[in-house]
Amino acid sequence: MNETATDRLLKIGQVEEMTGLSRRYIYRLMREERFPRQFKPGGYASRWSENEVVAWRDRQRSAR
């Protein structure tokens, strides 16, 4: 599968919904380098790679 062709950039609300985590906890995990970093496509906007967030979520599920 070609990941770049299917990778979407997600807003923080979408990331919260996909992971079940709060915004505050997501940023905390990022500071601890335990969650994918966001992209800054311009201005103040932050976006996350859907593929990276899904991969992170899958790793969390398999670690249980």
N, C-alpha and C positions, 0 to 999 in steps of 0.2 A: 504494500500500500504506500502511496506517495503522501507522506504526512503533510508536507507544505501545501498541497492542493486542498486538503480537507481541514486544515487548522484554522479555527476562527479565533478572533480576539474577543475575550469576554470582559464585561464590566464587573465591578466588584459585587454587585447584587447577584449577578449570575454565578459568580464564584461561591458566594455564600450559599446560594440555593443548591449548587452541585455538591458542596462539601458538608453542608449542615453546620458550618462554623460561622462565628460572628466575625465581622470586619476587624474588630480589635484583636481577636485571636489569630486571624490570618496574618495581620501585620506583625504580631509578636513572633509567630513561627518564621516569617520572612527574616526578621532581625536575627533570629537564632539559626538561620540558613537551613531551615527544616521544611520550607515550602517554596515553590517556584517563584522567582522574582517577576515583577511586573514589567511591562514595556511602557515607555513613555512616547507614544506616537506624535505628540505635539501638545504644547500648552501644559495644562495641569492634568490632562486625562491620563489614567492608568488603565492598562489592559493586560490580561493574562492569556497565555496560550491555552486553548482548550485541551490540546493534546497533552501538555505538561500537567495541567490540573487533573485530567482523567488518569494519567499515569500515576500521579501522586496518590490520588484516591484509591486506585487499585492496589498500590503497594501497602497502603494503610490497612485495607481489607484483608490482604493476604498475610499480613504480619500478626493478625489476631489468632 
